[in-house]
Amino acid sequence: MRPLSKLSIPVLIGAVSVAALTGCGAKSTTGGGSTGNSSGGNQSTSSTPNKNTLLGKVMSTHTLTIAESAYAPEDFQDPKTKKWTGYDIDILKGFAKTLGAKLKVDSMPFASSIQAVGSKRADITIDIYYNKKRAKVLSFSRPMLNYADVIAVNSKNPKVSSPTVAALKGKKIAVVQGSAEVAEAKKIPNAKIKTYSTVAESFLALSQGRVAADLQPSTDPAWAVHKNSHLKVKILGDVPSSISPSIQSLRGYYGVPKGTYSQSFLKKLNTYLKKIAANGTEQKILDKYGLKSSVFLKGIAQAPNTYS
């Protein structure tokens, strides 16, 4: 799979059917077809919420806008069909349907996506890690997935011998700009941190030998190699616990604009996420992207609705 390019033109993904939008000479493409996640909830039209709230905006415009950053398999543009897909897309498409809305994808660099949602230019982030800085501008959903940060190295010519801080010391370390892994890399003594706009760009740098290691969530290198056997990337091991955050911080959460503006929306989202985690719908979605291990959803349905 070639590195995914950054797009700036929003894309509208139908809840039932797919329709393409064009604009301003740039290519726009649509998301994938049916995701099989309709069991998560039924379309709701029973009441009209305040239009000055996020829920009211989404239900009145029939549009839920996600600020996304092309992180496969979370959300990405399929290189063959050019349609947006991924488990975040499938999950949020199903949730949008319960609100009588369609999912609109606005693609941008990851660091910009937090700002876009915090300033209400977009409605919701892709699933992200919680941290105190982000919590200043975002309200977080209940957790929706378990992650673990890992160290990826070049599979043909590894420049790091073991998954330890000592082995990483002084090495060139790749991270995605604005990601939680930046803080981990900064804890490595004398590390030469190289930031990239996307995971695909960081893996390309690793595969070409321009960096010694790449710190990423466990889903990303496994997915990258699964899709591109020629990519010279392998998982060396977990990021050492001495520099990685707690398990709560290694879970995925959706972010929405902070404050009362989003609270009614967040309540519905949390209800939906808990339901699909408990009834098997989310696991069916994850299965499509190779995330078949039970570890990804272990404890998620029982987790509290707020970060703790």
C-alpha positions in Angstrom: 0.0 0.0 0.0 1.4 3.4 -1.0 1.7 6.1 1.6 -1.7 7.8 2.1 -1.8 11.4 0.9 -3.3 14.2 2.9 -6.6 15.6 1.6 -8.2 18.9 2.4 -11.6 18.6 0.7 -14.3 17.1 2.9 -16.0 13.9 1.9 -19.6 12.9 2.6 -20.3 9.3 3.5 -23.9 8.1 3.3 -25.3 6.1 6.2 -27.1 3.8 3.8 -25.8 4.6 0.3 -22.6 6.5 -0.8 -22.6 9.7 -2.8 -19.6 11.6 -4.1 -19.1 15.3 -3.8 -16.8 17.4 -6.0 -15.3 20.8 -5.4 -12.7 23.3 -6.3 -10.7 21.2 -8.6 -9.6 18.7 -5.9 -10.5 15.0 -5.8 -13.1 14.0 -3.3 -14.1 10.4 -2.7 -16.6 8.6 -0.5 -16.5 6.1 2.2 -17.2 2.4 1.9 -20.6 0.7 1.7 -22.6 -1.2 4.3 -20.6 -2.0 7.5 -23.0 -4.4 9.1 -23.2 -2.3 12.2 -26.9 -1.4 12.1 -27.6 -3.5 15.2 -25.9 -0.7 17.2 -29.1 1.4 17.2 -32.1 2.6 15.3 -32.5 5.9 13.6 -33.9 8.5 16.1 -36.3 11.2 15.1 -38.5 11.3 18.2 -37.5 14.8 19.4 -35.7 17.9 18.2 -32.9 19.0 20.4 -31.6 22.6 20.9 -29.9 23.6 17.6 -27.3 25.5 19.6 -25.9 22.2 20.9 -23.8 19.7 19.0 -26.6 17.1 19.1 -29.0 19.7 17.7 -26.5 20.8 15.0 -26.0 17.2 13.9 -29.7 16.3 13.9 -30.8 19.5 12.1 -28.1 19.4 9.4 -28.2 15.5 9.2 -24.4 15.6 9.1 -21.7 14.5 11.6 -18.3 15.8 10.7 -15.3 13.9 11.7 -11.8 15.4 11.6 -9.6 12.5 10.6 -6.0 12.0 9.8 -5.6 8.9 7.6 -4.6 6.4 10.3 -5.1 2.9 8.9 -6.8 0.7 10.0 -8.7 3.3 12.1 -9.6 5.5 9.1 -8.0 5.7 5.7 -8.6 6.0 2.0 -8.6 2.6 0.3 -5.8 2.8 -2.3 -7.8 0.8 -4.8 -11.3 2.1 -4.4 -10.4 5.6 -3.1 -13.2 5.3 -0.6 -12.8 6.2 3.1 -13.0 3.2 5.3 -11.7 1.9 8.7 -13.1 0.9 12.0 -13.6 4.5 13.2 -15.5 5.2 10.0 -17.7 2.2 10.4 -18.4 2.8 14.1 -19.2 6.5 13.6 -21.2 5.9 10.5 -23.4 3.5 12.5 -23.8 6.1 15.3 -24.6 8.9 12.8 -27.4 6.7 11.4 -29.0 6.6 14.8 -29.2 10.4 14.7 -30.6 10.4 11.2 -27.3 11.8 9.9 -24.6 11.0 7.5 -20.8 11.0 8.2 -18.8 13.8 6.6 -15.0 13.2 6.6 -12.7 16.2 6.8 -9.2 15.0 6.3 -6.2 17.0 7.8 -2.9 16.5 9.6 -3.4 15.0 13.1 -2.3 18.0 15.0 -4.8 20.1 13.2 -7.7 17.7 13.9 -7.6 18.4 17.7 -7.8 22.2 17.0 -10.6 21.7 14.5 -12.8 19.9 16.9 -11.9 22.1 19.9 -12.9 25.2 17.9 -16.1 23.5 16.6 -15.0 23.5 13.0 -15.5 19.7 13.1 -17.8 17.7 15.4 -15.7 14.7 16.5 -12.1 13.3 16.4 -11.0 9.9 15.3 -10.4 7.7 18.4 -7.4 9.2 20.3 -5.6 8.9 23.5 -6.6 11.0 26.5 -4.2 13.5 28.0 -4.6 16.6 30.1 -3.6 19.0 27.3 -6.3 17.6 25.0 -8.8 17.7 27.9 -8.5 21.5 28.0 -10.3 21.7 24.6 -12.1 18.4 24.3 -14.6 16.4 26.2 -14.0 12.6 25.8 -16.3 9.7 25.2 -16.2 6.4 27.1 -13.3 4.2 25.9 -13.9 2.3 22.7 -10.7 0.2 22.3 -7.6 -1.0 24.1 -4.2 -0.2 22.5 -0.6 -0.7 23.5 2.3 1.4 22.2 5.0 -0.5 20.5 8.5 0.0 19.1 8.8 -0.7 15.4 12.1 -1.2 13.7 13.4 -2.0 10.2 12.9 -5.7 9.7 15.9 -6.2 7.4 18.4 -4.0 9.2 17.2 -3.2 12.7 19.2 -0.5 14.4 17.7 -1.1 17.9 18.5 -4.4 19.6 15.9 -4.6 22.3 12.7 -2.8 23.5 14.5 -0.9 26.2 15.2 2.8 27.0 18.9 2.0 27.0 18.7 0.5 23.5 16.8 3.5 22.2 19.2 6.1 23.8 20.6 8.5 21.2 18.7 7.0 18.3 16.6 8.7 15.6 13.0 8.0 16.7 10.0 8.6 14.4 6.6 9.8 15.8 3.5 11.4 14.3 3.3 15.1 15.0 0.8 15.8 17.8 0.5 12.2 18.9 0.8 10.8 22.4 4.0 9.0 21.4 5.8 12.3 21.1 5.9 12.5 24.9 7.2 9.0 25.1 10.1 9.8 22.7 11.0 12.9 24.7 11.7 10.6 27.7 14.4 8.7 25.8 17.8 10.2 26.6 19.4 12.1 23.7 16.8 10.8 21.3 16.8 12.5 17.9 13.0 12.9 17.4 11.8 13.0 13.8 8.1 14.0 13.4 5.9 13.1 10.5 2.4 14.1 9.5 1.0 10.6 9.1 1.8 7.1 10.2 2.4 6.1 6.6 5.2 8.7 6.3 6.8 7.6 9.5 6.8 3.9 8.4 8.3 4.8 5.0 11.1 6.6 6.8 11.7 3.5 8.9 11.5 1.2 6.0 14.1 3.3 4.1 16.4 3.4 7.1 16.1 7.1 7.8 15.1 6.5 11.4 16.1 3.7 13.8 12.7 3.2 15.4 9.1 4.3 15.2 6.8 4.6 18.3 3.1 3.7 17.3 0.0 2.1 18.7 0.1 -1.7 18.2 -2.6 -1.8 15.5 -0.6 0.4 13.1 2.6 -1.6 12.3 0.7 -4.9 12.2 -1.8 -3.4 9.7 0.9 -1.8 7.6 2.8 -5.0 7.1 -0.4 -6.9 6.5 -1.3 -4.6 3.7 2.2 -4.2 2.2 4.5 -7.2 2.6 7.3 -5.2 1.0 7.4 -2.7 3.9 10.5 -3.3 6.0 8.8 -2.9 9.3 8.4 -5.2 12.3 7.4 -4.9 15.9 10.4 -5.1 18.3 8.3 -5.0 21.5 6.2 -2.8 23.7 7.3 0.7 24.6 8.9 0.4 28.1 6.5 1.0 31.0 8.9 3.5 32.4 8.1 6.0 29.6 4.6 4.8 28.5 1.3 6.1 30.1 -1.2 4.1 32.1 -3.7 1.6 30.6 -6.4 4.3 30.7 -4.3 6.5 28.5 -3.7 3.6 26.1 -7.3 3.3 25.3 -9.0 5.0 22.4 -11.6 7.8 23.1 -13.6 10.0 20.8 -13.2 13.7 21.4 -15.9 16.4 21.0 -15.9 20.1 21.7 -15.5 20.7 25.4 -18.4 22.0 27.5 -22.2 21.8 27.8 -22.5 22.3 24.0 -21.6 18.6 23.5 -23.1 16.9 26.6 -26.4 15.7 25.1 -24.5 14.4 22.1 -21.9 12.7 24.3 -24.6 11.0 26.3 -26.0 9.4 23.2 -22.6 8.5 21.9 -21.6 6.8 25.1 -24.9 4.8 25.1 -24.2 3.6 21.6 -20.5 2.7 22.2 -21.4 0.7 25.3 -24.1 -1.2 23.4 -22.0 -2.2 20.4 -19.1 -3.2 22.7 -21.4 -5.5 24.6 -23.5 -7.0 21.8 -20.7 -8.0 19.5 -21.2 -5.4 16.8 -17.9 -3.6 17.5 -16.0 -6.9 17.4 -17.5 -7.7 14.0 -16.3 -4.3 12.7 -12.8 -4.9 14.1 -12.7 -8.4 12.6 -12.9 -6.7 9.1 -9.5 -5.0 9.8 -7.7 -8.0 11.3 -8.2 -7.0 14.9 -9.6 -10.4 16.0 -7.9 -10.7 19.3 -10.2 -10.3 22.4 -7.6 -8.1 24.0 -8.8 -5.1 22.0 -12.2 -5.0 23.7 -11.3 -6.6 27.0 -13.0 -4.6 29.8 -14.4 -2.0 27.4 -18.1 -2.7 27.8 -17.6 -2.6 31.6 -15.5 0.6 31.7 -16.8 3.9 33.1 -18.2 6.5 30.8 -15.5 9.0 31.8 -11.7 8.8 31.8 -10.5 7.6 35.3 
